[in-house]
Amino acid sequence: MLMINCQNVKKYHGAQLILEDVTLEIHQGEKIGLVGRNGSGKSTLLKLIAKLDKPDQGQLTVRKDAQIGYLEQIPAELAQGTVYEVLAAGYRDLLACRTEMTELEIAMSEPEMANPPQRLDALLKQYSELQERFEREGGYELDARIDQVASGLQIERERYGRTYASLSGGEKTKVGLASQLIYKLDVLLLDEPTNHLDLAGVEWLEDYLNKYAGACLIVSHDRYFLDLVVTKIIELEDGESTAYHTNYTKYVVEKEARMLQEFADFQEQQKKIKKMKETIKQLIEWGRVGGNEKFFRRAASMQKALDRMEKLKRPAVDLKGAEFDLNPTGRSGRRVVEFDGVSKKYGGFTVLDKAAGLLEYGEKVMMVGGNGSGKTTLLKLILGEEQIDEGDLSLGSRVSVGYLAQQEYPDEPKKTVLEYFRKEAGLEEGEARSRLAAYLFYGADVFKSVSQLSGGEWTRLRLAVLVLRKPNLLILDEPTNHMDIASREALEEALEEFPGTLLAVTHDRYLINRLSQKIWELNQGKITVFLGDFDAYKEKSREFRSQKGNNPSGKETFSAGASPQPKKPERSKKTLKNSRDQLELAIAEEEEKLLALDMSLQELISNPGGSNLAEVWAVREAVQSHLDQLYELWMRNEG
């Protein structure tokens, strides 16, 4: 069943043409991803469909009685209410019914209502009608439904009584999203729904939307999310729309093939046009020389055919993307960051509880964990912005740090982009403008005040400054937040080629899959290490939790790839009961193995070839894990 029909829609913002020729259809139950660069008109199109604006030309029709929910739509009267009232926004009539039932219950409990009996009978009849309606419309399941969605998006029940206006921007977005999901709408319009959600929240939302009966049109830069949820992609480019009946990854492949074909067709037409123009010119010349009108008539006829020809637009095969040129000035020592037994408390709340970790030169490590798990706190401890309560933490030799914070605001927001960049980078205007152009700040953009920049633009500007400092350790806190897909891909390419060390806190699973060699999972103040990418981490983390349930003690390192695990010596199980001398012998053997593996790894790094570096690394990690256990046993037996 067709829910939304959009045909040849055109929309201006002032004199600027935003949407030139947009055609799309949304059918019942469809899950559609709306993609395009920042400024391509995605949010404008959502507002047109939500009837918050009208198209200047074309037709946009919505099925009669179709209920549409838009993530940004919070009625003004609700914006002043409580969180619970916003969550239950779609059921205001049902809440009014419940309030009336409560008032009747109080009234019927009054002694004077029993005399005369007819008064009580009238109230009972009214109450019965209200109760029947309340039950029929799902009133008794309403609170359970609200709790289900709110819990999935990590909105605590304790917040229900708070005023919506008192929430932060991120909290308002989550509550607004929840209010749309709670009410069973026919079409959901979601603009960046995964913003402000941690991994658990995003995964819950994916599962919820996959089971959702209504249609969804989703603007998102989260490519992993799009792959798991949508079955159709609509791309906005140059004001026009193109539909691809697939998920995001397959859309990229299909688009590339289409672009190459369009470019081939464009070149072929250009050859034909050039030949026709040359023929017209020649016919006119022959007519002049020979004085023969038939050549002029033939030339005129061919010119008309050329004018009538529908000219193909030159496809933008190589769209300009940001250029993140990450080249450190020099390398650091092998051990870049090392910490052990690190604890940090704020008041009575423990954020880190004897956390341990090692970051070595050239590693690309991604740190994951729920909101509030302490990821940003750990970064600040590494940077020296916070002090540890106990434990040891040190940076290696020759480490130069480049840090990109998730939340950072300019000290002088009225400065222009150019002024800010020149001050931070210490460059002359000409060179500064040239470098800013590499980060997509052109022309008048450099004279915008920093306070006017979007989240993605502000991140790009800070990255431009960070790159100039040429650090060999990059510490990035949610670097792809607010970036469009093209900028994300450009950053991924640069980070992939970065020869230094990378530690990134991110919920961007696409980025983790592309870059991760190791994942640090921060949970309950401790770090668990998983080798490999995000998909393998998910599989191994389930295995880890199962094992931890049976044996909750100890620090674990899991290989998240397919690398074989070494067989531990048969006597390792007996080590728990052996003497101190036997433990020392076992430790010596493991240390020899570790030394041999380190030498092998050094050779492989210097002379990459047929051997599998990942397999050798996985064996080394397993040996190191076993050695750590032996050290712990040795310390217990000390004395």
Disulfide bonds with the S-S distance in Angstrom:
none
